[in-house]
Every structure is written in C-alpha cells, then in structure tokens.
C-alpha cells in the first residue's frame, strides 16, 4: 500500500484553513496514485483545542467541515484527526478525539481514542470520552489498525510500568490488522523522538507489522510539535522519517525496501535551538505579529533571544533597544552594539536613568529613610519594562522576554520588569544550557560576541554586581533545579547527592516562594519534559516546606 504522510502545521480553531490543507494534501496524493493519505491527530481543529471543545457551535462547525472534506474523496482513502460526538450518550461528555477514514464521498469509519491522557500538559479527560471499542477496517486489501497518539504509548513489551490496563494497539493486532496507523500530536521535549523510535521499534518487531506514525508539526503557543513522522517496517526498522521542525509530505510504500535509518535525533543544542526558532516563528505568524522586540542588555540571555528571533523572523523584522543606567558597564554597551552589527538588526538606545532618578525622588518620603535594597534594583528593571511595553504597543512589536529557566525558577527575573512580554523564548533553558547553545551558534563564526559569553553574568542593577552574589554558581544551581523541577526529587535526596543541605534548602525555598511570579509570566516555550506553565501546577499558598 502506498501511503502519503501529510505532516502539516494546523492553526487551532482555523477550521477553514486546516480543512484547506487536508484537501490540498489529499488532491496531491490522488494525482500521484496514492492509496491512503494520513494527517495527524485533531488536525481539523488543531491540537490542543482546549475549552473550544466545550462550545457546541465549535463542535458543530468541526462536524460540518469534516463532512465537507469527506464529500470530495474518491477511491483514495483519507484519514485525519477530528472531534466526533455521540448525541445519544447521556453520561459523560459524549465527545471524542477521533480518526476519520473517508473515501467514496463520505466518512466510512471512525476510530476514537481509547487512552485519554491526564498528566503533564495533557488534560484530555476534561473534554473527551474513551472509545467504547477498537476495530480494524478493511480497505484496499489491507486491514487497517488505526489508533491515536497515547493509544500506542502503552506497549507491554517496552514499558516496565504502564499507565493503563488497556492496550488498544494489542486489540488491533489481535483483530488481525495488517498495517498499524497512529495519528499523533505529541509535544516536543528533547529526547522524546528517540524514545518514540525505540518504543515503536520494539512494538513493530514484536507484532511483526508495519507502522505509520504521523506526527503533527508546528508550535501552538508554548507547545512545540517537532514532526519527524516515522514509518517502520515489520522487522522494527525505520524506513522513512519526516523532516523535523518543518512541514513535510512523503510517500511510504509498505512493499518497498528502504535503507535503514538509525539516527533520529540531533545534538541537544541543534534540536533545542530549532525548537525555539519554530516556537517564535509560529507564535508570531499565528498571532499576526510581523516584528519582534528584545531588550538588549549586553548579557548572554538577551543575546540568545535576539539570535532566535532573527532566525525565526529575519533580521529586518527584529528590533532591539538598549536601556542603560548608571550601573551599565561600557563593555555591555559595546558588546550589544557588536551583536547588533553581527546580526544586521535595527536598534534604539534609551537611558532609564532620568526616569529612575525622578521615581526615586518621588518615593523618597514614602520610603521614610529606609536603606536601599532590592526595591531600587527592581525599579530599574520595571522602568525598562515600561519602555519595552510602550514600544510594543506603539509599534506593534512582539515583545520577547529574556529570562532563562534558572532565573524564572528562583525569582531572579523581575515581575513587571524583564518578565514583561508575550513569549518566554528561553524560559525552559537553564543558564548552563544557554551557554551551550551560544557556543554552538558560534561554532563556525563568532555571531554572539565572545565577550558576552566569557564575562561573569550580571543584572547590572548595583555597582560591581554579579549573579553569584545572591545565587549559587550556575552549574550547581542547575543541577539542583533539574532534580527538583524535572525529576521530582526532594530536599533530603538532593542534599545527599549535592552534599550541601543549606544550599539545597535555599534554592528550593526560592523556587517555592516565587510561584506567584510564574503564574503571571509569559508562556514558556517547552523543550524539556517539565516546563513552567500549565504542565507544572503547584499552589502559590502552601505549607509543604517552610
């Protein structure tokens, strides 16, 4: 069977645009004599549609668009992800995350998702019911075993611990399926594509069936979908793989021999950089921003965010603004100007010092002679935020925040200051990883000035300030944060590994105390298994650790 995999990029809620992509891909495949065309999970409405699913008008529109798509089909089959509804079901939502198989002018078969995830960034139990049963469908001499995303993540031969008692794919195998097809919208995290491949290789080798794993691509606010659709043969070997971080259309012939593909994932630096570029590009395109704005400080974080914005939108569409104070070093200004020159971007320079002086003068009596502390530092950052938001409003710029994961975790990023903006580009990248990616960018040519990479990081909000005045060294800090945030380890276990309980307690307390900031932060582009955002939900007011 010749199968066209349409690894395309939908827009959530854009039913007409998404339907147009389905029809275009289908017509192309028909011209090329393809037997079956496959689109990813919930492609018609975009994934995740969230509370749009609760709107009856939206569900009805999805149904009508699905029927209109089916009406244009002929002998060539078409599978796409959509929402379906059981109007007779009086218990539960009666709404399903489904795969529709269309041919000869109508929807001929529907297989709904069995395993409904309810962890990390997934909240599908809120909207969808589990499939009542699993069936195979005969089409063009094959028995199609169709499943949806999570359905395939429960293989007993791969997982030592499984989330579910039911294995819908095994039911398809028991039903004598001859080809397995899984339509997916699996959010990106570094290492996940390799995990997908390893899991699917075991499954196909064990069940001795070919598998088409059609993945979504594109970014939907903070969630990034990396593409990399996989086609494996009945021996568990990878025959074809879609492009990563971009749309793709390719044909898989289940009877053809292919050279085996063994490497499915690039380096951390290359992968994550590509993910962030796609995240910025799609956020801007899907929200109709043409240009991006970054507050450029002369530090490595704002330099990396600026580079990502340039790669996503083009240097003609990125504007940066320098906002020096009396504490800004001459080197930081020079380093910023060198980066501007290297990237060929436009820039402005607006001193914050006059406004800082006026603000402090007006607050002097209210402060009642109290000594200077972090308050005065935050005023500087918040005036920069004022400037940036003003430029964003006036010029229509997409303002990108520059806080990294280490800063956001510990509260080192200033609320209503450098946290101002629409998108946290590097908010899921630890400070040590920022350096890794910056050095990767400079591998062939010095784009980010070496002076920015080599100097001690500083907020430059008081004389001779460095980050390590108030934070542990970043290599130590990031080890602690990774164990706490991503591995769910607690104080005793981390302290036994690190060997310094006082430092661990301090870091964990900083993370807990600053939960209120993160609730007000810009969406964070997700590139790890546990990013800040709705995939990590902790109470602001709590007494677990005091």
N, C-alpha and C positions, 0 to 999 in steps of 0.2 A: 504493500500500500504506500502511495506517495502522499505525504502529509506536509502541508505548509504550516510552519510555526510563525505566527504573527506576533512578535514581541514588540508591541507598540506602547505608546505613552498616553494614557487617558487623562482627562481632567474631571475631577469629582463633580458630579451634577450636570456636566455638559452632555446631556443625552444626545443631542443632535450631532455635536462634534464627534463624540465617541462612536455613535452609530455610523457616521460617515466613514470613519476609519475602518470599521468592521466591513462595510460594504466595499470599500476600495480594496482592502486586502483580499476579500473573497473574489471579487471580479478579476483581480490579477491572477489568482490561483486557478480560476476557471480557464482563463486563456492559456495557462501553462499546463493544462491537462492534469491537475491535481485531484486526488480522490477526496481528501479531507482537509479542512482548514481549521486551525485551532487558535483561539485567543485566550488570554489569561482570565483569572478569577475576577468576577464582578466588573468586567471590563466596560460593560454598557453604562454603568452608573459611576464607575471609578471606585477605587478602594483606598481607605475605608470611608464609606458614606456617612457613618456615624448617625446622628439623630435625623438626618434627612429621611432615613428609613421609616421613621415614625409618622411621616406626613403621608396621608392617603393619596393626595394629589400627586406626590412624587412617585409613589409605588405604581399608581395607575399610568403615569407617563412612561415609566420604565416598561410596563407590560405592553403598552401600545407600540413603543419603539421596537421592542423585541419581535412583536408580530409583524411589523412592517419590514424588519430585516429578514425574517423568515420568508416573507412573501416573494422576495427577489431570488430565492435559491432555486437551483435546478437539481441535477443529478449529483453534483458535487456536495459533499456534506460540509456543515459548518457548526463548530462548537464555540460558544462564547459564554462567559460568566455573566449572570444576571440575577435579579431578585424575582422570586416567584411567590405566589400567595395561595393558600388553601382557604377558600371562603367558607368551607363547611366546618373547619376546625373551630370548635367552641372553647378549647383550652389552650392557653399559651398565646403567642403572637400570631401563629399561623403563617408566618413569613419565613422564607427560606433563602439561603445562599445557594444558588443552583448553577448547573451547567446545562445549557440548552443545546440539543442537537437538532439542527434544521436541515431539511432537504425537500425537494419537490414542493416548494411553496408554503411549507408550514413547519412548526415545531413538532418534530416526530417523537422526541424522547427527552425527558428531563431527569437528571440525577442531581439530587440535592446533597449538600454537605452533611456528613454524619458527625464528625468530631468538631464541636464548636468551641474554639479556644477562649479562655477567660483568664489570661495571665499576661504579665508584662504590658505591651502596648495593645494587646488584643482584648476586646470587650464585646465579642460577638454574641455571647449569651444574652446580652441586653436586647438584642434585636431579632435573632434568628432561632428557629427550632431545628432540632436534629432530624435528619432524613428518617422517614419511617422504615425504609428498607433500601437495599442495594441490589441493583440488577445490571446484567450485561445487555448489550444491544447489538443485534446482528446488522452489519452494514457492509455491503460490497465484499461478501465472502469472509469477513472477519467478525470476531466477537469483541466488541469494544468494551473495555472496562474503564469507565470514566470515574474519576474521583477529583476532589477539590482540596488543594493545599494541605491543611492539617491532617486530612484523611490518610496521607501517606507517611506521616511522621509518627507512626506507632508500630513499626515493624518489630516483631518479637525477636528476630534473628540479629537485629542491630542494637536495640536498646536494652541495657541491663535493667533499667527502671522505666516503666511506661506510665503515661498519664491516664490512659484509658483502658477499659477492659475489652472494648470492641475494636476489631481491626477490619475496617471496611475493605481495604485492599485485599486482604486474605479472602474475604467473601467473594470478591471479583474473581480471584484465582480459582476458588472452589466452584464458581459458576462457569468455569471453563473459558474465561476470557483469553483471547489470543494476542491482544495488544492492550497495554495499560496506557491511559492518558490522564495526566494530572494537570489541571489548570491552577495556577498559583499566583498569589500576591504576597510574597514572603519578604518582609522588610530586611534591609541590608544591615549587617554588622560584620566587621572584619572577622574572617574565619568561617563564616556561615556557608559560603559557597562550597568550600572544601568539605564541610560537614554534610551538605546536601549530596554532593557527589559520592562520598564514602557510603552514606546511608542507602542511596539509590543503587549503587553498585552491588551491595550485599543483597538488596531486595530482588533485583533483576536476575542476579546469578542464582539465587536460591529458587525463585519461582520460574526461572527459565522462560522469561517473557520480555519482549522489547518494551521500552517505556519512553513516552514523550512527556517531558516536564516543561510546560510552557509558562515562563515567568513574566511577570509584569516588569516594566522599566519606567523610571521617572521618579520625581520627588513630589510628595503630597505634604506640604508644609514641612514638618520635621522628619517625616518618614521618607527614606530613600529606598527605591527598589532598583536593584542592580542589573536586572536582565540576566544574561548568562544562562538562557534556557538550555536544557540538557536532553540529549537523545541517546539512550543506552540500548545496546543490543541484548539478546537473551543470554549472553555469557557474562553480563555485568560490565562490559567495556564501553567506554564513552566514545560514541561515533561522531557526534556533532555537538557544538556548543555555540549558543548565540553570542553576539557581541556584549560586552559589559558596559554599563552606564550609557547606553545609547540604543535607539530603536534598531530592530533588525527584522528581516524576513528571510527565511531559508527553508529549504525543502529537504525532508528526510524520507528516504526510501527504505522501508523495513527489509527489503530483499537485497539491498546493495551492501557490498563490503566497503568499509571505511578504515583508514589508518587510525589506530587508537590514539585518543587524546589523553594525556596523563596529567598535565599541569593545568589546573583550573583557576588558580589564584596567583596574583602578582604579589609584590612585596607590600608590607603594611603601608609604607609611605606612598607608593603609587596608587594603591587601592583607595586609601582614605582621602588622598588629595582629589582623585577623580570623583569620589562620592560627594565631597564638599562642593566641587565645581558644579556638578549636576544639581545639587541642592539649591545653590544660589541661582543658577540659570533658570530652573523650573519655577522657583518661588517668584522670581521677577516676571517671567513670561506669563505665568498663570494668574498673577495679580495685576498685570499690565503696568509694571514699572519698567521704564526704559533705561534708567541710570541708577547707579549705586553711589552712596556716600559713606566715607570712612573717616573717623577722626584719627589722624596720623600723629603718633606721639614720639616716634623715633625708637620705639620698642619693638620686640620681635612679634608680639601678638598682632598689633595693628598692621605690621608689615605683611604677615602671612594672610590676614583677612583681605588686605588690599590686593595681593597677588591672586588669591582665589577669585575675587570679584572681577579682576581684569580677564582672567581665563574664562570666566563664565559669560561676561557681557561685552568684552572687548575694551581696549584701553581708552577708546573715545567715549565710552559710557561710564567711566569711573572718575569721580571727583573726590579729592581728599582735602581736608582742612587741618592746618597746623594751628594749635591754640596754646602758645607758650605762656608761661608765667615767669615770675622772677626766679623760680626754682628750676626752670628748664635749662638744661646744660646746652652749651654751644654745640657740643657733639651730637646731641639728639636732633637738633635742628638741621645740622649738616647731613646727618645720616638720613633724615627724612627727605631732604632735597635730592640726595643721591638716588634714593629709591624711586622718587618721582621721575627723575631723569631716566633711570633704567627701564621703567615701565611705560614711559611716554604718556603720562596722565596729567589731567589738569589739577590745579591746586589753588588754595587760598591760605592766607595767614591772618589770623585774628587774635590779638592778645587778649587774654582773660584778665590781666592784672588790673586794669582800671575798674572793671566791674567787681572784682574780688575786694579791692580797696574800699569801694563805696559800700558794698554789702557788709563788710566787717565794721565799717564806721557806723552804719545804721544799727547794727546789732550790739554795739559796744555797751550801751547802757543796759540792754536786756540781759547781757551775759554777766552783769554785776561783778566785773573784775576777775572772773574765773580764768585760770591759766589756759593757755592754748592746748588743744588736744586734737583728737581725730576730727572733731567738728569742723575746724578750719580747713583741714585737708579735704573733707567731703564737700565743703562749699566750693572749692576749686573744681572738683570733678563735676559737681552739679551745674556749675556755670558753663562748663564745656558741654554738658548735656543740653542745656538751654540753647546754646549756639547751634548744636547739631540738629536738634528738633526744629528750630526755626528755619534752617536751610532746607531740611527735608520737606517741611510744609510749603515753603515758598517756591522751591524749585521742583518739587515732585520727585525727590530722590528716595530710593530705597536705602534706609539707614541700617547699616550692618553693625552689630555690636562686636566688641573685640575681646571679651572675657573668655579665658580658657576654662577647662573643666576644673583645674586645681583652684583657680580663683573663685569660680562660682560655688564650688563645694565649701570653701572656707569663709565665704563672705568678703573676700578681698576685692571683689568687683563692687562698685558703688551704686546702690539703688538710686535711680533718678539722675545718675551721672553717666559713667561709661556703660551702664546697663541699658541706657536709652536706645531704642531701635526696634526694628521689626523682626530681625532674624539673628540668632546667635550662631554665627558661622562655625566657630571653633569651640563651642561650648561643650562638646563631647570629646575634646582632645586635651589630655593632660599637658602640663607645661613641658615636661621632658619630651613628649611626643611632638610638640610644636617645634622644638629644636631639631628633632629627627627629620621632620618634613622640610624645614627650612634648608637643612644641609642637602637633602635630596634635590630640592629645587635648584640649588647651586652646583649640582654635580658636574655640569658641563660648563656653565658660565655663571659668573657672580651676578645674580639678579638682586637678591636681598643682600645689601652691603654686609661684608664680614664683620664690620664694627658693631652692627646691630646684634649679630649672633654671639659675638665674643664678650660683649660688655655685661656687667652684672645687671640683672633686671631691676628696674626701679619705677615706682609710680611718680617720682619727682614731685612730691607734694610738700616736702620739707627739705632742709639742707642735708646733702650727703646721704640721702635715704636709699636703702636697698630693700628688696622684698624680704631678704633673710633677717632683717631687723625684727620682724614680727612673725615670720613663718619658718618652719624647719627647711633645710636645704631641699630643693625640689625633687631630687632623686629619692630621698627618704619620704618626703610628703606624699609623693605619687604612689609609692609602694603601699603606704598606709591607706590612702584613699581607694586604691584599686581593690584591696582586700575588703574594705568596709562597704564600698558602693556596689561593686560588681560581684564579689564572692560572698557577700552577706556574712562576713566574719565579725566577731565582736571583740571587745576590748582585751579580754584575757588571752584569746587565741592570737590576736595581732601582736600583743605585747610579748608573748613568748617567742614569736618569730623575730620581731624587731629588736627586742632586748632593752627597750626604754619605755617603761609604762607611762611615765609622766608626759613624754612627747605624744604618745598614742592617745592618752586621755585628752590632752589639749586639742589635738586635731579632731577627734571625734566630737568633742564639745562644740568646736567651731562649726562643724557640719550641721549638727543638730540645731544650734542657735540660729542659723541663717536660713532655715527652711522658709521663713516668711519672705525672704528676698526672692527665692527661686519660684515661689508661687506667683510673683509679679514679673518674672523675667520673660524675655522674648523666647519664642520657640527655638529649641536647640536641635540642630541637625544631628540625627542619630547615626553614629558609626560604630558604636560598641553594643555589647549585649545589655547594658543598663545605662541609659542616658537620663539626664534630668528632663522632666516633662511628665506626661500622663502615663508613661511606662514605669515611673517610680513615684509611689504615693505614700507619703509619710505625713503624720499630723504636725501642724505647727505648734500647737499647745500639747505638751506631753510630759510625763514624768518618769519615762523609762530610765534615763540617766541624768542625774543632777550633779 
